[in-house]
């Protein structure tokens, strides 16, 4: 039948702690019309089961997309400009200037550009500025489709980690 055998695999949690295990066992797994045999590592903790991405893929629970062969065009740029006229009403800049203060030991991060599903000539409308020289900071651009508009944002994850925050305490009732 099924037998628990010794396992030489060292299991670690995402924090790097070793996970004590009893052994391993090979079991058949059935999901819908698919059946495969898989080796499971048995641990002492009473936790939910975790399966690997490859295992999930073999059961058709997930599908990996390695490349995009075709892109379905949703709207032409002129249609977008007609549907969202607020995109071209102003230059897209805010009044005034603000300078971010970054930690001295911070190292710049450059993300690869993300593909944009529809071509919008944002540089002409001064929503973005072309940078032609090397720079330490390039954030990924994200297109967010809102209920009544399209919003272009950056993903500031790396930048947020090193910004030195300015503290502006809120006034209390006594201060007012």
N, C-alpha and C positions, 0 to 999 in steps of 0.2 A: 504494500500500500504506500503511504506517504511517510517519509522518514526525515527527522530533523538531523542534519549533519553539522559538523564544525564549519565555521566560516573564518577565513583569514582576513576578510575585509575589515578595515578600520572605519567605523562610522563616526562622523562628527556632525554636531549641530551647526547651524549657520553662525553661531558665536564662536565656534572652534572647540567646543567641549566634546570630549569623547563620549559616545553613547554605548553603554554596556549592552551586549547582545547575547542571546542564548545560542543562536546558530542560524542555519538557513534551511529552507525547504522549497522543493520544486512542486508547484501546484498548477492544475489546469484552471484557466480563467475563461469564463464565457460571458460575452456581452453581445446581445442581439444575435446576429448570425455568425459571429466570429468566436473561435476558441483557440487559445494559444497557451502553451506551457511557459511559466515564468518562475524564476527563482526569487523568493522573498527572504529578506533578512528579518529575523525575529528578535525584537528588543524586549526589555523587561518593562518599560514604561507602558501604561495603559493610555495609548494615544490613538488618534485616527490614523488610518493607513495613508501612506504617501506613495504615489507612483511616479516614475520618471516621465519626462516628456516623450522619450522614445517609446515607452510602454503605452502611453496614452495614444500616441500616433498609430501604433500597431493595432490598437482596438478601434481605430477611426473615431476616437473621442476628440482629437484635434487634428487639424490639417496644417502642415507647414507650407508657407508660400515663400519659395526661394527667389522668385522673380515675377515681375508683372509683364505679361506678354501683350496685353491690350489694355487701353485705358478708354473707358466709356466717357465720351464727352457729355457733360451734364448741361453746360450752358456756354455760349460764346461770350467773349468779353463785352461786346456791345450790349448783349442782353443783361449781363450783370450790372453794367453801368446804368441801364434803363431801370432795372428792378431795384437798384440800391444807389440812388442819386447822391446820397449823403457821402459816398466815397470820394466824390470829386468836388464837393462844395468848397472845401478849404485846402490849404496846403498840407494839412495833416500834422502840422507842428503845433505844439503848445506854446503859449507865451512864456517868456523868461527862459532862464537856463538853470540847470541843476548839475552839479558835479558829484559823482559817486566817489566816496572815499573807500579805497580798497586796502585790505591788510597788506603790510609791507612784504610779508613772506608768501603771499598768494602767487600761485603760478597760473598763467593764462591757460584757458581751455578753448580749443577750436573744434566745433562740431561740424560734421559733414552737412551740407545743405539737405533739407528735406524737400521732396517733390511737392509741388503745389498743383492741385487737381485742375484748376482753371487759370489761364494766363490773364493776369491783371497788371496793367502797366503802372506799377506803383512808383517807380522811380520818377517818371514824368510828373506825377502829382505830388512829389516830395513827401510821400509816406515813408520811403526808405531812401537812404543815400548810398551810392556805390562806393565801396572801399577798394582802392587799387593797390595799396601798399600793405605789407605784412602788419598784422595786428595781433596782440596777445589775447584778445577776447572776441570770439565769434559765437553767438548763441544761435540755436536752431530756431527757425521761424515756424510758427504754427498757425494754420488757418482755422479759425473757430466760426462755424456757421451758427448764428443766433436766430431767434424767431423772425426778426424783421431786418436783419443785416448780416453782413459778413465782417468778421473782425480779424485783423492780422495781429498776431502777438509774437512775443519771443518766449522761449522756454528759459527762464532765468535761474534754473536750479543751481548751476555751478557758481554763478555770480552771487546769488543770495547767501551762499555758504561763506563768502569772504568779505561781504560788505560790512563796513563798520557803521553800525546804526547810530543815528543821532537821536537823542532822547528829548522829546518834547512833552513834559508832564502836563496832563490835563488839569485845567483849573478846577478847583473845588468850589462849592457854593460859597464858602467863606471868602475866597479870592474875588468872586464876582461882586 
